[in-house]
C-alpha cells in the first residue's frame, strides 16, 4: 500500500490489485503482494485452532471470516450492506439472498 501511494498508482488499479490481482495481474510483484489480504484471509485463533470443524461453533467461525471479508469489500467499494442477505432478501438494495 505504501509503495502504491508513493508511486501515485491510480485508485482503480489499486482496488483491482487488492481484490482480484491473482486473476487480473498474476505475474506482477505488486499483484502478488496486493492479493495477500484476500488470499491469506482473516485468522480467528479460537475459531480456527481451538474449535474443531466437527462442532457447530467451529463451522460458524469458518463461515464468518470469509463472510466478513465479502461484506467489508462490498461495503467499502459499493456502499451496500450485505450482511443481512444471509437471512433475508433486501427490500431496497439489489442484493438477493441467493447472490
FILUMSE-708489 format. One record per residue (C-alpha): residue in three letters; chain; x negated, y negated, z negated; residue number from 1. Coordinates in steps of 0.2 Angstrom, whole numbers, plus 2048, in hexadecimal, padded with zeros to 3 digits. Example, Ala and Ser with C-alpha at 12.3 -4.5 7.8 and 13.67 -1.06 7.14 Angstrom:
residues 2
REC  code  unit   xx   yy   zz  pos
REC   Ala     A  7C2  816  7D9    1
REC   Ser     A  7BC  805  7DC    2
end
This chain:
residues 99
REC  code  unit   xx   yy   zz  pos
REC   Unk     A  800  800  800    1
REC   Unk     A  7F2  7F4  7FC    2
REC   Unk     A  7E9  7F8  80C    3
REC   Unk     A  7FA  7F5  816    4
REC   Unk     A  7FC  7E4  80D    5
REC   Unk     A  7EA  7DF  810    6
REC   Unk     A  7EB  7E4  822    7
REC   Unk     A  7FC  7DA  824    8
REC   Unk     A  804  7EA  82B    9
REC   Unk     A  816  7E6  831   10
REC   Unk     A  823  7EB  825   11
REC   Unk     A  82D  7F7  831   12
REC   Unk     A  81D  801  834   13
REC   Unk     A  819  801  821   14
REC   Unk     A  82B  808  81E   15
REC   Unk     A  829  815  82C   16
REC   Unk     A  819  81B  825   17
REC   Unk     A  820  81C  813   18
REC   Unk     A  82F  826  818   19
REC   Unk     A  82B  831  827   20
REC   Unk     A  818  82F  82B   21
REC   Unk     A  816  842  82C   22
REC   Unk     A  822  842  83B   23
REC   Unk     A  81E  831  843   24
REC   Unk     A  80B  82F  840   25
REC   Unk     A  805  840  83B   26
REC   Unk     A  7F3  83E  841   27
REC   Unk     A  7EF  82D  839   28
REC   Unk     A  7E7  82A  828   29
REC   Unk     A  7F3  81D  823   30
REC   Unk     A  802  828  827   31
REC   Unk     A  7FB  837  81D   32
REC   Unk     A  7F8  82C  80E   33
REC   Unk     A  808  823  80F   34
REC   Unk     A  813  833  80F   35
REC   Unk     A  80C  837  7FE   36
REC   Unk     A  81B  831  7F5   37
REC   Unk     A  828  83B  7FF   38
REC   Unk     A  81C  84A  801   39
REC   Unk     A  816  84B  7EF   40
REC   Unk     A  827  846  7E7   41
REC   Unk     A  82B  843  7D6   42
REC   Unk     A  825  84E  7C8   43
REC   Unk     A  830  851  7B8   44
REC   Unk     A  825  85B  7AD   45
REC   Unk     A  833  862  7A2   46
REC   Unk     A  83E  865  7B1   47
REC   Unk     A  831  86E  7BC   48
REC   Unk     A  825  876  7B0   49
REC   Unk     A  82E  87A  7A0   50
REC   Unk     A  83F  87E  7A7   51
REC   Unk     A  840  88E  7B2   52
REC   Unk     A  84A  88D  7C2   53
REC   Unk     A  855  89B  7BB   54
REC   Unk     A  85D  88F  7AE   55
REC   Unk     A  86A  883  7B3   56
REC   Unk     A  85F  874  7AC   57
REC   Unk     A  851  879  7B7   58
REC   Unk     A  85C  879  7C7   59
REC   Unk     A  863  868  7C2   60
REC   Unk     A  852  861  7C0   61
REC   Unk     A  84C  868  7D1   62
REC   Unk     A  85B  860  7D9   63
REC   Unk     A  85A  84F  7D1   64
REC   Unk     A  848  84A  7D6   65
REC   Unk     A  84B  84B  7E9   66
REC   Unk     A  85C  844  7E7   67
REC   Unk     A  854  835  7DE   68
REC   Unk     A  847  833  7EC   69
REC   Unk     A  855  833  7F9   70
REC   Unk     A  860  827  7EF   71
REC   Unk     A  852  81B  7EC   72
REC   Unk     A  84C  81B  7FE   73
REC   Unk     A  85E  818  805   74
REC   Unk     A  861  80B  7F7   75
REC   Unk     A  851  801  7FB   76
REC   Unk     A  852  801  80E   77
REC   Unk     A  865  802  811   78
REC   Unk     A  86C  7F9  802   79
REC   Unk     A  878  808  7FF   80
REC   Unk     A  87B  812  7F0   81
REC   Unk     A  87C  825  7F3   82
REC   Unk     A  87B  82D  7E2   83
REC   Unk     A  88E  82E  7E1   84
REC   Unk     A  88F  837  7F1   85
REC   Unk     A  88A  847  7E8   86
REC   Unk     A  89B  848  7E0   87
REC   Unk     A  8A7  83E  7EB   88
REC   Unk     A  8A9  835  7FC   89
REC   Unk     A  8A5  823  7FD   90
REC   Unk     A  8B5  818  7FE   91
REC   Unk     A  8AC  80A  807   92
REC   Unk     A  89A  80F  80C   93
REC   Unk     A  897  81A  81B   94
REC   Unk     A  88F  828  811   95
REC   Unk     A  899  838  80F   96
REC   Unk     A  896  846  803   97
REC   Unk     A  892  851  811   98
REC   Unk     A  884  845  817   99
end
